[in-house]
Amino acid sequence: MLTRDDVQSFLDRMEVRGGTVEELGEGLWKVRTSEEAEVVVSIAPPVLILRVRVMELPADGPRRAELFRQLLEYNAADLVHGSYGVEGNHVVLTDTLELENLDFSEFEASFDSLTLALATHLGALAPYRER
């Protein structure tokens, strides 16, 4: 099973790719990509969690329902890794990876999938953002 040091080495490699990594606590990091996305990485054995806060939920019921439908469609058709969900009053994009056999390539694929989805979907999600 991977340790905190193994995950730190993965994150060090992400810095070489142009991102910045800030350790927020034991087993908790924030990675800011060159495109300004912020991905929180946390160890919660037996998994590693990658999470991006996407936006606040709209207050309007019909707009919120439309947004939920759009997110479910993205989950079904567009996402290779992870899924959209709701955490409190925010839309989040999350993926979990098993620590048991995780290697850098799998971590990188998940990370890249989340940031690509975010970049691709933000334009379509923009109308649901509160002004």
N, C-alpha and C positions, 0 to 999 in steps of 0.2 A: 504494500500500500504506500502511495506517495505521502511524503511528509511536507511540512511547511517549507522546508528548505528546497525541496523539489519544485514546489509551486513557485517559490521565489525565483528559481533559476529559469522557469518558463517566462515569468514576468520580466526578468532581466533581458531575455531575448526579445520581448515585445518592445522594450525601450530602444534596442538597436534598430528596430523597424520604424522608429520615429515617434513612438508614444512616450508618455511619462507615467511613472508609477509612484504612487504615494501609499505607504503602509499606514493604515488607519488604526490598526490594533493587531493583536495576535491572530494571525490567520485571516486578516481582512485587508484588502487593498483596493485602491481606486486607480483605474487605468484611464488616462485621457489620450485618445487617439489624435493623430495629426488632423483629423476632420472635426475635432472638438467633442466627439462622443465620450461620455463617461461611463465606463463599465466597472461595476463593483464585483470583485472576485472574493469569494469567501470559502473557507474550508469548513465543512460540517460533516465529518466522517459518518458514513462511508462515501460522501459525495463532495464534489467541488461545484459551487454555484456561481454562475455568471448572471448578473442582473443589470439592466439599464432602465432607469426611470424615463419614460417616454413623454408623458404629459399628464396634466390634471384632467379628471373626468369633467365633461360639460354638466352644468347643473340642470339644463333643460332635458326633460324626460324623453321626448321624441328624438332629439339629437343624440342623446346617450344611447338609445336603442339602436339607432343607425350606426353609431360608432361600434357598439358591441358586435353587430352583424358584420361590419367591415373587418374587425379583428378576428372573428371566427373564420371568415373566408380566408384571411391571410394565414391563419393557423393550418387550415385544411389544404391550401394550394401553394403557398409561397415559401414556407419555412422548412428548411432542411433540418436545422437544429433549433430547439427551443420553441417557445410559444408566448403569445401575448396573454396577459392576465391582469387582474385588478388587485392592487394592494392598497388598502385604505381608500383614498380618493384619487389614486393615480393609476394610470396604465403603465405596466411594466413589461419588459421583454426579458424572459428568463430561460436559462438552460442549466441542466445539471449533468455532470459527468461523474462516472464512478471512479474513485481514486485507485481502486484495486489494480487496474491495468492501464491507466491513463498515460499516454505519451504526448510529447510536444505537438506532434502532427494533429492528433485528435483535439487537443486544447486549441491550437491555432485555427483549425477548421471551424470549431464552434464559435470562437471569438470573432472570426471573420464573417461568419454567417450572421451573427447578431448585428454587427456593425453595418454590414451590407443591407440587411433588412431594414434597419433603422434609416439609413440614407435613402433607400428606395421608397419606403412607405411614408416618410414624413410629409411629403408634398400632399399626398392623398388624405392624410390625417389632419393637416393644418386647418381645414374648415371647422373641425370639431374643437379646436382650442378656444378657451375662453378669452375674450378680448380684454 
